[in-house]
Amino acid sequence: MGLATIPEQDLEAHFSSGTTWGNWQKTGKYIGSSAILGGVSASLFAFSRKSENRKFRAFSYSLLQGSIMSTSIVQPMKFAFQRLRPDASNHHSYPSGHSADTFMYATVISEYYGWKAGVPAYAVATYVSMTRLADRRHHITDAVAGAGIGYIIGHTVSRRMKVPSRVSMNVYRVRGGVVGEVRIGLR
């Protein structure tokens, strides 16, 4: 275990040195907060109920579902693994909830609105994860695990929520009866 953590310790030392980040790291803890992202998800979901845009409604539902899943998966893992944080404040380091939540958001955004929206969303998620290292709240492996969990959750809720955009039905008369055909075209 000791040899495996040497590269991680070197990278953490780089990120936690004050000269690397300055004050840029302070906003990361707020942007990636479960309370803030969960509130945004719930607000978008409530707002989308009045919208006629089915894509936006499905998107907001995916974000809400992803926020609930992320918290439901990450929090029990923190208590199960009991990994000490780099700042020694508690034993809830692994995995990073900030990373999981922001990567879930980035994945859902990318799935619904494409790479042009996904690239900036993943950049923000990466920034948030790196600020957690700079604040000495997480080890690199915590952030990577959180990012992986967030990606899987985001991809899962997005794939299940895609709605058919076109449904057509044809009925043909054939000798001895009728044959029906239903076609569903996804957006």
N, C-alpha and C positions, 0 to 999 in steps of 0.2 A: 504493500500500500504506500509506503513512504516514497519509493522511486517513482510511482505513477503520479504522485502529486507534485513533483518538482516542476514540470512545465506549467502546471496550473498555478503554482505559487509564484513563478516568475511573471506570468501574464497578469495575475492579480496585483502584484507589486507595481507593475506598469500602470494599470488602470487606477489604482488607489493613490498614486502620487498626485499631490495637489496641482502640479504643473501641467498635467495632461488635460484636465477638464476645467479648472477654474470654477466659476459659478454655473456653468452650463448643466451640471448634473442635478441641480436642485429641482428642476421642473419634471424630471423623469419619474420621481416618486409620486407625483400628483397625476401625471398623464396616465400612468399605468395602474392606478389604484382600482381595486375591485369595486369599491364603493362608487367611484366616479364613473367607471365604464359600465357598471351595472345600472346606475341611474340614467346614463345616456341611452342604454339599451331599452330600459323600461319607458323612457320618454319617447323615443322613436317609435316603439311599438304602439304606445297610446295614440300618438299623432297619426300613425299610419292607418289606424282603424277608420279614419274619416277620408282617407285617400282612395281614389279610383285606380291608382297605379298598382297593379298586382305585383309587379316586380319589387317595388318599394315595400309593399306589405310583406312579401315573402322574405325580403332582405331583413327587415326589422324583426320579424319573427325568428329568423336564424340567429341574429345577434342576441336576442333575449334568451333563446334556448342555449346558445353557446355560452353565455355568461353564467347561466345556472349550472350547466354541465362542468364548466371550468372550476367553479367554486366547489362543486360536489366532488370533483376528482382531486384537485390540488390540496385542499385543506386536510382531508383524511391522510393523504400521503405525507404531509408535513408532520403530523402527529405520529405516524407509523415509523418514519425514518429517523426523526429526532436528530438531525444534523445541526451541529453548532454553526452559527453564523460567523463570518470572518471578524465581525466586531465583538463577538462573544456576548451579544445581548440576549439571545435565547437559542433554543434548539429547533427552530422552525425554518431552516434555510432551504431544504430540498423538498420539492422543486420551487422555482421562482413563480409566484402567482402573477407578478407584474408581467413577466415574459409570457406566461401562458395566456393571459387575458389579451395582451396587445397583439400577439401572433394569431390568436383566434380572430380578433377583429380584422387584422390585415388579410387573413385568408378568406374570410367571408366577403370583405370588400372586393378582393381580387376575383373571387368566384362570380360575384354578381355584376361587377362593373368593369372587369377586364384588367389588363396589365397596366394601363395608364393610370388607373386609380390604385392598383395593387403595389406598384413600385414605391410611391411615396408612403403608403401605409406600412409596407415592410421596412422602409427606412426609419419610420417613427418607432416601430416595434424594436428594431435593432438598437436604436438610440436609447430607448427606455431600458432595455436589457443591459446595455453597457453602463448606464448610470447606476444601476443596482450594484455593479462591480465597483464603480468608483466610490459609492457610498459605503462600501464594505458590508453590504447587507447580504450579498450572495457570492458564492464561488462560481467559477465559469461553468462547471458541470450543472449547477442549479439552474442557471440561465438557459443553457442548451436544452436541458430536460424540459423546462417550462415552455420553451419555444416549440419543441417537438410535440408536446401535449397540446398546446394551443393550435398548432397547424392541423393535427389530426382531428381535434374537435371542430375547428372551423370548416374543414373539408367535409366532415361527416354531416354537420347540420346543413351545409349549403347543398350538398348533393341530394339529400332527402327532401329539401324544400322546393326544388325546381318544379314549376307548375307548367302544365301543358299550355301552349299558346294557341293551338289549333286542333280541334277535334272534328273529324268528318265521318259521316256514316253513309254507306251506300247499300242499297238492297237490290239484288238482281233476281230476276225471274228465270228459273231453269226448269227443264223438264222434270216434273214430279215434285216441284216445290219452290222454295225461295231460299236464297243464300244472302246473308248479310256480311258486311265488312265494316270494321271501325278502324280508323287511322288516327293516331295521336302524334302530332308533331311538336317536339319540344323547342323552346326558343333557343 
